[in-house]
Amino acid sequence: MKKYILTTTTYHTEKELDFYGIALIEQDDSNSYELIKAFNDLTQDKASVENLIDNCNKLGLEEIHFKDVVEDLVSF
């Protein structure tokens, strides 16, 4: 089963900075995971990425459209 998940990257400076992204993973019958594609460090707005992930999973976004959806997110 494929699904979209949240990614987080933390940068350590004077304070910690968290940036969020989205990844497509696939889980097989043995509960192993494979990373299909990831777009990390898209924004510091966690809620917008979580909303995108929720919509992608609910609508069953096909992998072929993944890059287009991410480009739409970062272009606003």
Backbone as a ProteinNet text record, in pm:
[ID]
protein_1_A
[PRIMARY]
MKKYILTTTTYHTEKELDFYGIALIEQDDSNSYELIKAFNDLTQDKASVENLIDNCNKLGLEEIHFKDVVEDLVSF
[TERTIARY]
83.3	0	88.6	57.8	131.6	56.3	133.3	71.6	172	116.7	197.4	214.6	335.9	366.9	442.2	446.4	517.5	665.4	750.9	893.8	930.5	1027.9	1074.8	1226.9	1280.7	1424.9	1447.5	1534.6	1566.2	1708.1	1719.8	1850.2	1882.7	2005.3	2047.6	2133.4	2077.5	2150.8	2139.4	2123.6	2101.4	1975.7	1880.4	1760.5	1734.1	1654.2	1624	1519.4	1543	1451.1	1399.8	1268.1	1206.9	1146.5	1177.8	1119.1	1048.9	937.5	852.9	843.4	824.2	809.6	714.1	710.9	618.3	692.7	661	721.9	613.4	639.7	553.7	627.5	561.6	620.7	527.2	585.3	505.4	535	429.2	441.3	405	490.2	458.7	395.6	367	297.6	377	508.4	591.4	616.5	539.5	551.5	685.6	749.5	868.9	824.7	902.2	869.5	975.2	929.7	1019.5	986.5	1089.2	1072	1065.7	954.5	936.8	993.3	950.7	994.6	971.5	1062.6	1047	1084.4	1010.1	1040	1050.6	1172.6	1197.8	1216.4	1208.3	1239.3	1157.1	1027.8	942.5	900.5	869.9	816.1	828.5	816	808.5	663.6	570	427	381.6	391	357.4	212.3	122.7	-20.7	-52.2	14.4	-14.7	31.4	142.6	191	101.4	60.4	-30	-162.7	-211.9	-335.5	-316.6	-204	-173.8	-165.5	-98.4	-85.1	-222.3	-304.5	-439.1	-517	-510.4	-582.3	-526	-395.3	-333.4	-376.4	-377.9	-417	-566.1	-649.6	-794.2	-833.3	-766.7	-801.8	-726	-633.3	-556	-470.3	-400.4	-316.6	-219.5	-219.5	-127.9	13.3	109.3	250.2	290.3	234.8	271.3	240.1	145.3	105.6	170.9	250.7	311.2	393.5	482.7	569.5	487.3	383	298.6	231.4	183.4	117.5	215.9	338.1	440.1	477.2	491.8	522.3	413.1	288.8	177.4	188	228	241.1	347.5	462.4	572.9	561.3	472.9	459.8	369.3	299.6	211.8	279.2
-117	0	124.5	219.2	344.8	451.6	539.6	652.8	766.2	885.9	1006.7	1034.6	1077.8	1104	1235.8	1287.3	1410.2	1380.2	1467.3	1460.2	1586.9	1575.9	1690.4	1693	1810.9	1832.2	1943.4	1919.1	2019.1	2069.1	2201.8	2266.8	2330.3	2311.7	2360.9	2485	2599.5	2726.1	2783.1	2914.9	2972.4	2912.3	2877.9	2806	2697.7	2599.9	2493.5	2540.4	2512.7	2547.6	2418.9	2402.2	2284.2	2320	2239.6	2252.2	2120.9	2130.8	2014.7	1984.2	1857.4	1811.4	1693.7	1630.4	1519.7	1407.5	1285.8	1168.8	1068.1	992.1	880.9	753	669.5	542.6	429.2	310.1	190.8	88.3	31.3	-72.1	-205.6	-305	-437.1	-525.8	-648.7	-741	-774.9	-759.4	-790.7	-667.1	-559.7	-433.5	-364.5	-388.7	-314.4	-193.8	-88	34.5	65.5	117.3	162.2	307.1	390.5	529.6	536.7	588.4	601.1	734.2	843.4	977.6	1071.1	1167.4	1263.6	1402.5	1499.2	1640.3	1699.9	1721.9	1770	1921.2	1979	2120.6	2213.9	2188.2	2270.7	2400.4	2393.9	2509.2	2489.1	2598.7	2589.8	2581.3	2584.5	2578.7	2433	2374	2232.4	2204.1	2292.8	2271.1	2260.9	2341.8	2336	2203.9	2151.5	2022.2	1909.5	1916.8	1813.9	1813.5	1929.7	1939.5	1877.4	1906.1	1848.7	1696.7	1645.2	1500.3	1435.9	1498.1	1445.8	1438.2	1544.6	1545.9	1443.4	1432.4	1335.4	1193.2	1160.9	1026.4	1001.4	1099.8	1083.3	1065.4	1142.4	1139.8	1032.5	964.5	860.3	915.6	1026.7	1090.7	990	981.3	891.2	949.6	861.3	900.6	994.1	975.1	1056.1	1205.3	1236.9	1375	1435	1357.3	1399.2	1527	1529.6	1645.9	1770.8	1757.7	1872.7	1932.2	1847.4	1893.9	1967.7	1916.5	1980.9	2116.5	2122.4	2249.3	2351.9	2309.3	2399.4	2453.5	2368.6	2411.2	2519.3	2499.9	2594.7	2719.2	2717.8	2835.4	2942.3	2910.6	3008.8	3081
0	0	0	-87	-92.5	-15.1	50.2	118.4	130	147.8	163.3	311.5	350	490.4	502.9	625.7	658.4	679.7	629.2	660.9	736	823.8	901.8	899.8	874.9	883.5	984.4	1080	1181.2	1159.7	1152.3	1140.9	1275	1319.5	1450.1	1430.4	1466.7	1465.4	1606	1617	1749.8	1812.5	1725.7	1769	1665.1	1701.8	1607.1	1507	1379.8	1272	1208.9	1207.3	1146.8	1011.9	912.9	779.9	748.5	675.5	651.2	502.3	475.3	338.3	333.1	218	194.9	122.9	159.7	96.9	61.6	-41.7	-80.6	-44.2	37.7	78.8	40.2	36.6	10.6	118.7	174.4	276.2	213.6	236.1	181.7	288	253	343.1	468.7	462.9	580.1	666.3	642.4	716.7	696.6	584.4	546.1	464.4	472	400.4	296.1	182.9	77.3	46.5	43.7	5.5	-146.1	-198.1	-342.7	-391	-327.3	-365.8	-249.3	-228.9	-119.9	-166.9	-116.1	-134.7	5.4	50.3	185.5	186.5	304.5	325.8	237.2	226.6	142	209.7	340	410.7	561.2	635	780.6	827.1	734.3	765	769	887.1	903.7	867.5	905.3	881.4	732.6	649.9	506.1	445.3	492.9	442.5	493.1	618.5	671.8	595.8	561.5	483.6	344.9	282.1	150.6	158.8	259.7	278.6	296.4	378.2	401.4	270.2	192.1	63.7	-34.6	-41.9	-133	-98.6	29.8	72	52.3	86.9	70	-75.9	-163.4	-305.2	-383.5	-317.3	-384.6	-496.6	-468.4	-570.6	-631.1	-761.4	-830	-829.5	-822.9	-815.3	-929.2	-1045.3	-1161.8	-1140.6	-1051	-1026.4	-901.7	-832.2	-706.1	-722.5	-818.7	-839.8	-870.4	-950.8	-985.8	-861.5	-774.4	-651.4	-562.7	-551.1	-470.4	-530.5	-661.6	-727	-702.2	-700.1	-670	-527.4	-434.4	-295.5	-280.6	-341.1	-321.4	-407.8	-505.3	-591.9	-531.4	-421.3	-357.7	-247.4
[MASK]
++++++++++++++++++++++++++++++++++++++++++++++++++++++++++++++++++++++++++++

